Amino acid sequence: MKPDFLKNTLALLCFFCFSCEKEDPVNLLVVSDDFSSLITTDTNSFIDGNSRFSSSATLDITSNETIAENENFIIDSRVNKLSYEIANFSGSAATTINNATIIIGGTRIDIGNIEILDNLNTENYIVDRFLLNKIASDFRNTVEVNTLFTGELNDNSVSFDLIIKANLSMGIDDLQY
């Protein structure tokens, strides 16, 4: 009786295995593009008149038409390159940003201290793959993330822009229809 039971079980198992339909393949359309966010820091950015400032802007990737039309079908994302640059500076030549931090989505990037004139119009790259992967995961869920720049200045009568540049690759399910 046992051999028949095992034969029947094996035959039934084989029947189920061979009768299962294969899963539809994913046809992935990869869209790569450059995006940027401009954060302006001026006298309105200072918290309670102290040396601490906080400025924000939105990094929106819907400027790419393919991404805008398929935002609900994004299934993967990758940050290929991420950088920041200080531009349009006006103020004292000895201005230093202390404890500078950039927050993109939910990811905090501690920059440290920045001598503004030494870094003016210089592209500084973020190369920590762990941080880049965390930022990429935000873009799997939304096409807009908030970008925030904070720090402390030794002179609050300055103004400058922080430009965040990102090269992203977005994986879109091409079989969504």
Rosetta blueprint (number, residue, H / E / L):
1 M L
2 K H
3 P H
4 D H
5 F H
6 L H
7 K H
8 N H
9 T H
10 L H
11 A H
12 L H
13 L H
14 C H
15 F H
16 F H
17 C H
18 F H
19 S H
20 C L
21 E L
22 K L
23 E L
24 D L
25 P L
26 V L
27 N L
28 L E
29 L E
30 V E
31 V E
32 S E
33 D E
34 D E
35 F E
36 S E
37 S E
38 L E
39 I E
40 T E
41 T E
42 D L
43 T H
44 N H
45 S H
46 F E
47 I L
48 D L
49 G L
50 N L
51 S L
52 R E
53 F E
54 S E
55 S E
56 S E
57 A E
58 T E
59 L E
60 D E
61 I L
62 T L
63 S L
64 N L
65 E H
66 T H
67 I H
68 A H
69 E H
70 N L
71 E H
72 N H
73 F H
74 I E
75 I E
76 D E
77 S E
78 R E
79 V E
80 N E
81 K E
82 L E
83 S E
84 Y E
85 E E
86 I E
87 A E
88 N E
89 F E
90 S E
91 G L
92 S L
93 A L
94 A L
95 T L
96 T E
97 I E
98 N E
99 N E
100 A E
101 T E
102 I E
103 I E
104 I E
105 G L
106 G L
107 T E
108 R E
109 I E
110 D E
111 I E
112 G E
113 N E
114 I E
115 E E
116 I H
117 L H
118 D H
119 N H
120 L E
121 N L
122 T L
123 E L
124 N E
125 Y E
126 I L
127 V L
128 D L
129 R H
130 F H
131 L H
132 L H
133 N H
134 K H
135 I H
136 A H
137 S H
138 D H
139 F H
140 R L
141 N L
142 T L
143 V L
144 E E
145 V E
146 N E
147 T E
148 L E
149 F E
150 T E
151 G E
152 E E
153 L E
154 N L
155 D L
156 N L
157 S L
158 V L
159 S E
160 F E
161 D E
162 L E
163 I E
164 I E
165 K E
166 A E
167 N E
168 L E
169 S E
170 M E
171 G E
172 I E
173 D E
174 D L
175 L L
176 Q L
177 Y L
